[in-house]
Amino acid sequence: MNAYSQPAGVTARDLLDVERIRRDFPILHQEINGYPLAYLDNAASYQRPRSVLDAIRHYYEHDHANVHRGVHALSHRATEAQEAGREAARRFLNAAERAEIIFTRGATEAINLVAYTLRETLQPGDEILISHMEHHSNIVPWQLACQRTGARLRVVPITRSGELRLDEFHRLLNRRTRLVAMAHVSNALGTVNPVAEITAAAHALGIPVLLDGAQAVAHQKVDVQGLGCDFYAFSGHKMCGPTGIGVLYGRREWLERLPPFQGGGDMILSVSFDHTEYNELPYKFEAGTPDVAGAVGLGAAIAYLEQVGMDRIAQHEAALLEQATRAIAALPGVQLIGEAQEKAGVLSFNIEGIHPHDLGTVLDHQGVAIRAGHHCAMPVMDFFGVGGTARASFAFYNTRREVDQLVAAVEVARRMLA
Ligand SMILES: Cc1ncc(COP(=O)(O)O)c(C=O)c1O
């Protein structure tokens, strides 16, 4: 065990003792406009526990150097620190091997990596299948790939409750489909998609599946081998880790088949002006000096989540979502956007006659941080005929008291603005 694989402060014996957990998050303890901060914008970005901040600080204070190329002690330690972060990500996703974990800047870059490298194999008439509830980062890279190659983007529609139309999915899946790319959890609606079923159906036709896990990994245990997916993307900052680091999991078979993404240092074994031999996995996809401190912070964030326990996190968030949904739905003039049977901790809603930005601003005046707008999912907003929504999103460090604060603040805003 080295400095980068130490468990965080929470012990496995704890039940989900939220007040204790909150003591690990310095940023949560402040007032905004004279009210205690209720941070309910977790789908946009999580906050970090002290163990993540300490791990990054420890790394820079003791071990930083460039990785891989060095013969000296600090370079060895930095390499070890980075690889410990990779091993943590492998364990977190239950990937078969560390070589299947590619560090990226985040979920966006992870999806772009697949879109850019896969497009070399796309031809006119080929199809990429996505859904109507995708974040822009799982739409635009595929649009670009289709524009360059003549392939066609097909979109699985959703229901009024915000669920995937599985009948349409099965209808649209066909022998021209080259990839299925779907959100595991929708950021705008909170819908948890039946990704195991989707993957099994695609694989039955020999079609690979990419899952956008940006909104899933902090809320439930993800097992990429259990799901059987070929690619899985997520961002560190949406699961208590740093910004600027994320992961693309890829099954070895696929990563070996795809060409490199970017060229540069570290992704090569040898270079001459006539020929370049690429490095082995995962380095073939990691050109240039990596974000070592990011990998360290990501490893610490994973250790923290594991200590809290993904099952307990899921249970706690489900209770907060239920409390918030019941209370907000009971207010006059409220329209809930996203009422799927299976949901993660996202509550999107509108109040008749109130612009979501105005609602968000009045909530901020009462210390409540939510998101207001299209949530980078404009097609979802179009489908529901709204310009945007107010979105409260919950993390395991949120409390019932904060949900009460949200509801009270919404009621103030409603009386003031409606
Ligand atoms: C479902 C989903 N996919 C992808 C992303 C992109 O994540 P990032 O901006 O961290 O790359 C987000 C961010 O909100 C998201 O919610």
The ligand as a Gaussian input file, in Angstrom:
#p B3LYP/6-31G(d) Opt

LIG

0 1
 C      -24.713000      12.704000     -19.355000
 C      -23.500000      13.545000     -19.543000
 N      -22.598000      13.201000     -20.462000
 C      -21.486000      13.907000     -20.668000
 C      -21.229000      15.050000     -19.951000
 C      -19.971000      15.803000     -20.221000
 O      -19.133000      15.789000     -19.098000
 P      -17.816000      16.683000     -19.088000
 O      -18.263000      18.094000     -19.390000
 O      -17.301000      16.531000     -17.694000
 O      -16.902000      16.136000     -20.112000
 C      -22.139000      15.470000     -18.999000
 C      -21.926000      16.718000     -18.240000
 O      -22.839000      17.279000     -17.685000
 C      -23.292000      14.688000     -18.764000
 O      -24.187000      15.022000     -17.840000

